[in-house]
Amino acid sequence: MPNLPHSVLFCCDHNATRSPMAEGMMKKFYGRNVYVQSVGVMADLEIDGFTIAVCEEIGVDLHRHRARSFTELQEWGDDLSAFDLVVALTPASQAQALDLTRYYHLDVEYWPIMDPTGTGEGREARLAAYRQTRDQIRAHILERFGPPTE
């Protein structure tokens, strides 16, 4: 599997919407072939209920996800330098990833992904926005890493 790195870290602002979606899809699509984690610049929010709902639609279970920050990642034993690739999904997380990895030979990619939080009036409109974000992430993952292996 030439497109697959050994380990990927996804990051966004709060680790409550975009990066958990990416982590969950990556694990579903490539299973144990890739070690995957996600973090936020801050971990001040719980995972978003709409995030859980739209991922469940495609068979990705995020119920047990707990938001954590770059700092908590390292406190919990994952060294940033151990990842082959960091994928930033927001400008703030890209800036933090570049700052934290400046001493490592580590690839940092930026995928501009729409923030669905606070968009749409009513449940159906909000779900549509979250589905759009989910599908945007899925398209990036499949384009970058190839067809699912699981």
C-alpha positions, -999 to +999 in steps of 0.1 A: +000+000+000+023+028-012-001+057-004-005+047+032+017+062+059+023+042+091+007+068+113-014+099+108-025+127+132-055+148+122-060+181+139-085+209+140-095+237+165-114+218+192-111+180+183-149+180+185-161+179+148-137+177+119-107+158+132-128+131+150-146+126+117-113+122+099-099+099+125-130+077+125-132+074+087-094+067+084-098+039+110-128+025+092-112+026+057-077+014+065-081-005+098-049-016+115-028-007+085-024+029+099-021+042+134-045+072+136-052+098+162-067+133+163-063+164+184-073+200+186-055+232+193-078+233+224-099+204+239-125+226+254-156+210+238-172+176+239-177+158+206-206+173+187-238+153+185-243+162+149-208+148+142-217+115+159-250+113+139-236+119+104-207+096+110-231+069+122-248+071+088-217+058+072-209+032+098-183+052+118-189+051+156-176+082+174-196+077+207-164+070+227-143+098+213-129+122+239-115+155+228-079+162+235-053+189+226-018+187+212-006+190+248-027+162+261-016+140+232+020+142+245+009+139+281-009+107+272+022+092+257+019+099+219+050+117+208+044+141+179+076+130+162+063+094+160+037+104+134+046+101+097+020+127+087+000+155+103-031+166+085-044+200+096-080+207+088-081+244+100-057+273+097-052+275+135-043+238+137-020+241+107-001+270+125+002+250+157+013+218+139+040+237+120+052+253+152+053+220+171+070+201+143+096+226+133+123+205+149+111+172+134+113+159+098+076+156+096+051+162+068+023+186+076-005+189+050-034+214+051-068+204+039-092+233+041-124+218+055-156+237+061-167+242+097-204+231+100-209+243+135-235+271+138-247+267+102-282+260+091-316+267+108-332+236+123-320+200+126-322+190+089-303+220+077-276+215+103-273+178+095-269+187+058-240+210+067-224+183+088-229+158+060-212+182+036-182+185+059-181+147+064-182+141+026-155+167+021-132+149+045-140+115+030-131+128-005-098+141+007-090+108+025-098+087-005-079+110-029-048+111-007-047+075+006-065+054-021-094+030-018-103+015+016-086-017+026-111-028+051 
